[in-house]
Amino acid sequence: MKRSKRRASKANALGQSRISPEEAVEFLEAMRVMAGEIDEPTVPISLRVPANILRIVKLRAKADGKKYQSLIVEYIRKGIQGRNND
């Protein structure tokens, strides 16, 4: 087996996958846009969240005077950017 195939096999076995150059460019562009705090229109998704976590997020949002979905987006953004939560 060629060396590159062995590496790909090992990456897949570890639950990792290689991304194409096009996917890498798309990711970098998305990060650039996000860094500029320019949000695109929202897209509805379905996400299963443990009830206790959702309850805490809703209470935190209420205490901060925010909508809980906006707070979830804020947490996701911070996680992607590698920043600690406040």
DSSP file (Angstrom, degrees, kcal/mol; ACC not computed):
  #  RESIDUE AA STRUCTURE BP1 BP2  ACC     N-H-->O    O-->H-N    N-H-->O    O-->H-N    TCO  KAPPA ALPHA  PHI   PSI    X-CA   Y-CA   Z-CA
    1    1 A M              0   0    0      0, 0.0     2,-0.0     0, 0.0     5,-0.0   0.000 360.0 360.0 360.0 139.0    0.0    0.0    0.0
    2    2 A K     >  -     0   0    0      1,-0.1     4,-2.0     4,-0.0     3,-0.2  -0.312 360.0-114.5 -69.7 155.6    1.3    3.4   -0.8
    3    3 A R  H  > S+     0   0    0      1,-0.2     4,-2.2     2,-0.2     5,-0.2   0.894 114.1  51.4 -58.4 -44.8    2.2    5.8    2.0
    4    4 A S  H  > S+     0   0    0      1,-0.2     4,-2.1     2,-0.2    -1,-0.2   0.859 109.4  50.9 -64.9 -35.1   -0.5    8.3    1.3
    5    5 A K  H  > S+     0   0    0      2,-0.2     4,-2.6     1,-0.2    -1,-0.2   0.880 108.6  52.2 -69.2 -36.9   -3.2    5.6    1.3
    6    6 A R  H  X S+     0   0    0     -4,-2.0     4,-2.6     2,-0.2    -2,-0.2   0.921 110.2  48.2 -63.4 -43.2   -1.9    4.3    4.6
    7    7 A R  H  X S+     0   0    0     -4,-2.2     4,-2.6     2,-0.2    -2,-0.2   0.916 112.6  48.2 -63.0 -42.8   -2.2    7.8    6.1
    8    8 A A  H  X S+     0   0    0     -4,-2.1     4,-2.5     2,-0.2    -2,-0.2   0.900 112.0  49.8 -64.0 -41.0   -5.7    8.2    4.7
    9    9 A S  H  X S+     0   0    0     -4,-2.6     4,-2.3     2,-0.2    -2,-0.2   0.920 112.0  47.7 -63.7 -43.3   -6.7    4.8    6.1
   10   10 A K  H  X S+     0   0    0     -4,-2.6     4,-1.4     2,-0.2    -2,-0.2   0.903 111.7  50.3 -64.2 -41.7   -5.3    5.7    9.5
   11   11 A A  H  <>S+     0   0    0     -4,-2.6     5,-2.9     1,-0.2     3,-0.2   0.916 112.0  47.4 -62.6 -43.7   -7.0    9.1    9.5
   12   12 A N  H ><5S+     0   0    0     -4,-2.5     3,-1.6     1,-0.2    -2,-0.2   0.879 108.5  54.9 -65.9 -37.6  -10.4    7.5    8.6
   13   13 A A  H 3<5S+     0   0    0     -4,-2.3    -1,-0.2     1,-0.3    -2,-0.2   0.803 106.4  52.4 -65.3 -28.7   -9.9    4.8   11.3
   14   14 A L  T 3<5S-     0   0    0     -4,-1.4    -1,-0.3    -3,-0.2    -2,-0.2   0.353 125.2-103.2 -87.5   5.4   -9.5    7.6   13.8
   15   15 A G  T < 5S+     0   0    0     -3,-1.6     2,-0.3     1,-0.3    -3,-0.2   0.605  85.6 122.5  83.2  11.2  -12.7    9.2   12.7
   16   16 A Q      < -     0   0    0     -5,-2.9     2,-0.4    -6,-0.2    -1,-0.3  -0.762  41.6-166.2-103.9 151.6  -10.9   11.9   10.8
   17   17 A S        -     0   0    0     -2,-0.3     2,-0.2    -3,-0.1    -9,-0.0  -0.978  22.0-115.3-135.5 153.0  -11.3   12.6    7.1
   18   18 A R        -     0   0    0     -2,-0.4     2,-0.3   -10,-0.1   -10,-0.0  -0.591  27.7-139.6 -83.2 146.5   -9.3   14.6    4.7
   19   19 A I        -     0   0    0     -2,-0.2    -1,-0.0     1,-0.1     0, 0.0  -0.793  17.7-114.7-105.9 152.6  -10.8   17.6    3.1
   20   20 A S     >  -     0   0    0     -2,-0.3     4,-2.2     1,-0.1     5,-0.2  -0.348  29.1-108.7 -77.0 162.5  -10.5   18.6   -0.5
   21   21 A P  H  > S+     0   0    0      0, 0.0     4,-2.2     0, 0.0     5,-0.2   0.864 122.2  54.7 -58.5 -34.7   -8.7   21.8   -1.5
   22   22 A E  H  > S+     0   0    0      2,-0.2     4,-2.3     1,-0.2     5,-0.1   0.904 107.7  48.4 -65.9 -40.8  -12.0   23.2   -2.4
   23   23 A E  H  > S+     0   0    0      2,-0.2     4,-2.5     1,-0.2    -1,-0.2   0.870 110.2  52.6 -66.6 -36.1  -13.4   22.5    1.0
   24   24 A A  H  X S+     0   0    0     -4,-2.2     4,-2.5     2,-0.2    -2,-0.2   0.912 110.3  47.1 -64.9 -42.4  -10.4   24.1    2.6
   25   25 A V  H  X S+     0   0    0     -4,-2.2     4,-2.4     2,-0.2    -2,-0.2   0.910 111.9  50.9 -64.7 -42.3  -10.9   27.2    0.6
   26   26 A E  H  X S+     0   0    0     -4,-2.3     4,-2.3     2,-0.2    -2,-0.2   0.912 111.2  48.6 -61.5 -43.1  -14.6   27.3    1.5
   27   27 A F  H  X S+     0   0    0     -4,-2.5     4,-2.4     2,-0.2    -2,-0.2   0.933 111.9  48.4 -62.1 -47.3  -13.7   26.9    5.2
   28   28 A L  H  X S+     0   0    0     -4,-2.5     4,-2.2     1,-0.2    -2,-0.2   0.881 111.5  50.1 -63.1 -38.2  -11.2   29.7    5.0
   29   29 A E  H  X S+     0   0    0     -4,-2.4     4,-2.5     2,-0.2    -1,-0.2   0.911 110.0  50.4 -66.0 -42.1  -13.6   32.0    3.2
   30   30 A A  H  X S+     0   0    0     -4,-2.3     4,-2.5     1,-0.2    -2,-0.2   0.899 111.2  48.8 -62.5 -40.2  -16.3   31.3    5.8
   31   31 A M  H  X S+     0   0    0     -4,-2.4     4,-2.5     2,-0.2    -1,-0.2   0.885 109.9  51.9 -66.1 -38.3  -13.8   32.1    8.6
   32   32 A R  H  X S+     0   0    0     -4,-2.2     4,-1.2     2,-0.2    -2,-0.2   0.929 111.9  45.7 -63.4 -44.8  -12.8   35.3    6.9
   33   33 A V  H  <>S+     0   0    0     -4,-2.5     5,-1.8     1,-0.2     3,-0.4   0.924 113.9  48.9 -63.8 -44.2  -16.5   36.4    6.6
   34   34 A M  H ><5S+     0   0    0     -4,-2.5     3,-2.1     1,-0.2    -1,-0.2   0.881 105.7  57.5 -64.4 -37.5  -17.2   35.4   10.2
   35   35 A A  H 3<5S+     0   0    0     -4,-2.5    -1,-0.2     1,-0.3    -2,-0.2   0.822 103.5  53.7 -62.6 -30.2  -14.1   37.3   11.4
   36   36 A G  T 3<5S-     0   0    0     -4,-1.2    -1,-0.3    -3,-0.4    -2,-0.2   0.410 112.3-124.7 -83.0   2.7  -15.5   40.4    9.8
   37   37 A E  T < 5 +     0   0    0     -3,-2.1     2,-0.8     1,-0.2    -3,-0.2   0.788  62.4 145.2  57.7  29.9  -18.7   39.8   11.8
   38   38 A I      < -     0   0    0     -5,-1.8     2,-0.3     0, 0.0    -1,-0.2  -0.866  34.4-159.6 -98.7 104.7  -20.7   39.9    8.5
   39   39 A D        -     0   0    0     -2,-0.8     3,-0.1    -3,-0.1    -5,-0.0  -0.648   6.8-141.4 -89.7 141.6  -23.5   37.3    9.0
   40   40 A E        -     0   0    0     -2,-0.3     3,-0.1     1,-0.2    -1,-0.0  -0.400  47.2 -68.4 -83.4 170.5  -25.4   35.8    6.2
   41   41 A P        -     0   0    0      0, 0.0    -1,-0.2     0, 0.0     2,-0.0  -0.263  63.6 -99.8 -58.2 150.9  -29.1   35.1    6.5
   42   42 A T        -     0   0    0     -3,-0.1    -3,-0.0     1,-0.0     0, 0.0  -0.327  29.5-150.5 -74.3 156.9  -30.1   32.5    9.0
   43   43 A V        -     0   0    0     -3,-0.1     2,-0.2    -2,-0.0    -1,-0.0  -0.996  19.4-120.7-127.8 128.5  -30.9   28.9    8.0
   44   44 A P        +     0   0    0      0, 0.0     2,-0.3     0, 0.0     0, 0.0  -0.487  37.2 176.0 -71.3 138.5  -33.3   26.8   10.1
   45   45 A I        -     0   0    0     -2,-0.2     2,-0.5     2,-0.0     0, 0.0  -0.901  29.6-126.4-133.4 164.4  -31.7   23.5   11.5
   46   46 A S        +     0   0    0     -2,-0.3     2,-0.4     2,-0.0     0, 0.0  -0.971  33.5 173.8-112.6 127.2  -32.9   20.7   13.7
   47   47 A L        -     0   0    0     -2,-0.5     2,-0.6     2,-0.0    -2,-0.0  -0.992  25.6-141.9-139.7 126.5  -30.6   20.1   16.7
   48   48 A R        +     0   0    0     -2,-0.4    -2,-0.0     3,-0.0     3,-0.0  -0.797  27.4 176.5 -91.5 124.3  -31.1   17.7   19.6
   49   49 A V        -     0   0    0     -2,-0.6    -2,-0.0     2,-0.0     5,-0.0  -0.975  38.1-100.2-128.0 138.0  -29.9   19.2   22.8
   50   50 A P     >  -     0   0    0      0, 0.0     4,-2.2     0, 0.0     3,-0.5  -0.320  34.2-123.7 -56.0 139.2  -30.1   17.7   26.3
   51   51 A A  H  > S+     0   0    0      1,-0.2     4,-2.5     2,-0.2     5,-0.2   0.857 108.7  54.4 -56.8 -40.0  -33.0   19.4   28.2
   52   52 A N  H  > S+     0   0    0      1,-0.2     4,-2.0     2,-0.2    -1,-0.2   0.885 109.3  47.6 -65.2 -37.0  -30.8   20.5   31.1
   53   53 A I  H  > S+     0   0    0     -3,-0.5     4,-2.5     2,-0.2    -2,-0.2   0.924 112.6  48.3 -68.8 -43.6  -28.4   22.4   28.7
   54   54 A L  H  X S+     0   0    0     -4,-2.2     4,-2.7     1,-0.2    -2,-0.2   0.907 110.5  52.2 -62.7 -41.0  -31.2   24.0   26.9
   55   55 A R  H  X S+     0   0    0     -4,-2.5     4,-2.3    -5,-0.2    -1,-0.2   0.917 110.9  47.4 -60.5 -44.0  -32.8   25.1   30.2
   56   56 A I  H  X S+     0   0    0     -4,-2.0     4,-2.7     2,-0.2    -2,-0.2   0.914 112.0  49.5 -64.9 -42.7  -29.6   26.6   31.3
   57   57 A V  H  X S+     0   0    0     -4,-2.5     4,-2.8     1,-0.2    -2,-0.2   0.919 111.4  49.4 -62.8 -43.1  -29.1   28.5   28.0
   58   58 A K  H  X S+     0   0    0     -4,-2.7     4,-2.3     2,-0.2    -1,-0.2   0.907 112.7  47.1 -63.6 -41.2  -32.6   29.8   28.1
   59   59 A L  H  X S+     0   0    0     -4,-2.3     4,-2.3     2,-0.2    -2,-0.2   0.903 113.1  48.6 -66.5 -40.6  -32.2   31.0   31.7
   60   60 A R  H  X S+     0   0    0     -4,-2.7     4,-1.9     2,-0.2    -2,-0.2   0.914 111.9  49.6 -64.1 -42.6  -28.8   32.6   30.8
   61   61 A A  H  X>S+     0   0    0     -4,-2.8     5,-3.1     2,-0.2     4,-0.7   0.917 111.0  49.3 -62.4 -43.5  -30.3   34.3   27.8
   62   62 A K  H ><5S+     0   0    0     -4,-2.3     3,-0.9     1,-0.2    -1,-0.2   0.918 110.7  50.0 -62.1 -43.5  -33.2   35.7   29.8
   63   63 A A  H 3<5S+     0   0    0     -4,-2.3    -1,-0.2     1,-0.2    -2,-0.2   0.846 114.2  45.3 -63.0 -34.2  -30.8   37.0   32.5
   64   64 A D  H 3<5S-     0   0    0     -4,-1.9    -1,-0.2    -5,-0.2    -2,-0.2   0.480 114.2-117.0 -88.2  -3.3  -28.8   38.7   29.8
   65   65 A G  T <<5S+     0   0    0     -3,-0.9     2,-0.3    -4,-0.7    -3,-0.2   0.835  74.5 122.8  71.6  32.3  -31.9   40.1   28.0
   66   66 A K  S   <S-     0   0    0     -5,-3.1     2,-0.3    -6,-0.1    -1,-0.3  -0.760  70.1-100.8-119.9 166.0  -31.2   38.1   24.8
   67   67 A K     >  -     0   0    0     -2,-0.3     4,-1.9     1,-0.1     3,-0.2  -0.698  32.1-128.6 -82.4 141.4  -33.0   35.5   22.8
   68   68 A Y  H  > S+     0   0    0     -2,-0.3     4,-2.2     1,-0.2     5,-0.1   0.849 107.2  54.1 -65.0 -33.6  -31.8   32.0   23.5
   69   69 A Q  H  > S+     0   0    0      1,-0.2     4,-2.1     2,-0.2    -1,-0.2   0.885 107.8  50.9 -67.7 -36.0  -31.2   31.1   19.9
   70   70 A S  H  > S+     0   0    0     -3,-0.2     4,-2.1     2,-0.2    -1,-0.2   0.881 109.2  51.5 -65.2 -37.4  -29.0   34.2   19.5
   71   71 A L  H  X S+     0   0    0     -4,-1.9     4,-2.5     2,-0.2    -2,-0.2   0.894 107.3  52.2 -66.5 -39.6  -27.0   33.1   22.6
   72   72 A I  H  X S+     0   0    0     -4,-2.2     4,-2.5     2,-0.2    -2,-0.2   0.923 109.7  49.2 -61.5 -43.6  -26.5   29.7   21.1
   73   73 A V  H  X S+     0   0    0     -4,-2.1     4,-2.8     1,-0.2    -2,-0.2   0.900 109.9  52.3 -61.8 -40.5  -25.1   31.3   17.9
   74   74 A E  H  X S+     0   0    0     -4,-2.1     4,-2.4     2,-0.2    -2,-0.2   0.918 110.2  47.6 -61.6 -43.9  -22.9   33.4   20.0
   75   75 A Y  H  X S+     0   0    0     -4,-2.5     4,-2.3     2,-0.2    -2,-0.2   0.902 112.1  49.7 -63.9 -41.4  -21.6   30.3   21.9
   76   76 A I  H  X S+     0   0    0     -4,-2.5     4,-2.6     2,-0.2     5,-0.2   0.935 110.5  50.4 -62.3 -45.9  -21.0   28.5   18.6
   77   77 A R  H  X S+     0   0    0     -4,-2.8     4,-2.3     1,-0.2    -2,-0.2   0.920 111.1  48.1 -59.1 -45.2  -19.1   31.5   17.1
   78   78 A K  H  X>S+     0   0    0     -4,-2.4     5,-2.5     1,-0.2     4,-0.7   0.893 111.4  51.3 -62.8 -39.5  -16.9   31.7   20.2
   79   79 A G  H ><5S+     0   0    0     -4,-2.3     3,-0.5     3,-0.2    -2,-0.2   0.905 110.5  47.8 -64.2 -42.1  -16.2   28.0   20.0
   80   80 A I  H 3<5S+     0   0    0     -4,-2.6    -1,-0.2     1,-0.2    -2,-0.2   0.893 113.4  47.7 -65.2 -40.1  -15.2   28.2   16.3
   81   81 A Q  H 3<5S-     0   0    0     -4,-2.3    -1,-0.2    -5,-0.2    -2,-0.2   0.553 112.8-120.8 -80.3  -6.7  -13.0   31.1   17.0
   82   82 A G  T <<5 +     0   0    0     -4,-0.7     2,-0.3    -3,-0.5    -3,-0.2   0.749  62.7 143.1  76.4  23.7  -11.4   29.4   20.0
   83   83 A R      < -     0   0    0     -5,-2.5    -1,-0.3    -6,-0.2     2,-0.2  -0.689  52.7-111.6 -96.2 152.0  -12.3   32.0   22.5
   84   84 A N        -     0   0    0     -2,-0.3     2,-0.1     1,-0.1    -1,-0.1  -0.490  35.5-107.2 -75.3 148.6  -13.4   31.2   26.1
   85   85 A N              0   0    0     -2,-0.2    -1,-0.1     1,-0.1   -10,-0.0  -0.465 360.0 360.0 -72.7 150.7  -17.0   31.9   27.1
   86   86 A D              0   0    0     -2,-0.1    -1,-0.1     0, 0.0    -2,-0.0   0.467 360.0 360.0 -72.4 360.0  -17.6   34.9   29.3
